[in-house]
Amino acid sequence: MTKLLVTLALVSLICGAWGQDNAQDQLVSVLQRIDYLQGRFSQRQYAEDGSLLAESAGHFRLLRPGYFGWQIETPDSQLIIADPHYLWHHDQDLETVTRRPVTASGELSPLQILGGDENLLRNRFEIEQLAGNRFSLVPDTGNPGFSRLVLILDGDTVVGMEIIDSLDQRIDITFENLDRTTALTPADFAFTVPDGVDLFYYDE
């Protein structure tokens, strides 16, 4: 009986590892087909008890690997731009700009994951395929800034994300009016510091 239980446990571990590898392969295959992507987003943030905390909307653009832009248009105006080296945050209402190295704290924006590389997905996350063409990503190393991310797919296109942050708050993001055909280049993600803003560097 003991041998049977040990055997069943080993089979369970092997099947679980195979399932994770299979989910990784499927998700990587989908994301690698996204060279560039842009569109609109709407975002809702919920407290741990499910109450709505905030809503925002705007547009985004993405170029793999390593480039993304996130422009919040309502209820305020904020721009986030990232390239393989730096992440810029421009609060256009407060007239402040901050710059951080992408590798400074190990934190990752969920949009950086879409624009990241295969090694990042395989080495830093446990990936599980869920029902409804969804993939759960749970970080196993580092400090990504969130405890769980669910990517929602429609075919081979990412149409939404569900994020559980470090405070157990849930953020739901829906992508719309997606454009995968208009080419983007690194020049589309160049950031120029506007005149007259307060500039803060958080470099290593």
Buried (B, 14 or more C-beta within 10 A) or exposed (E): EEEEEEEEEEEEEEEEEEEBEEBBEBBBEBBEEBEBBBBBBBBBBBEEEEEEEEEBBBBBBBBBBBBBBBBBBEEEBBBBBBBBEBBBBBBBEEEBBBBBEBEEBEBBBBBBBBBBBBEBBBEBBEBBBEEEBBBBBBBEEBEBBBEBBBBBBEEEBBBBBBBBBEEEBBBBBBBEEBEBEEEBEEEBBEBEEEEEBEEEEEEE
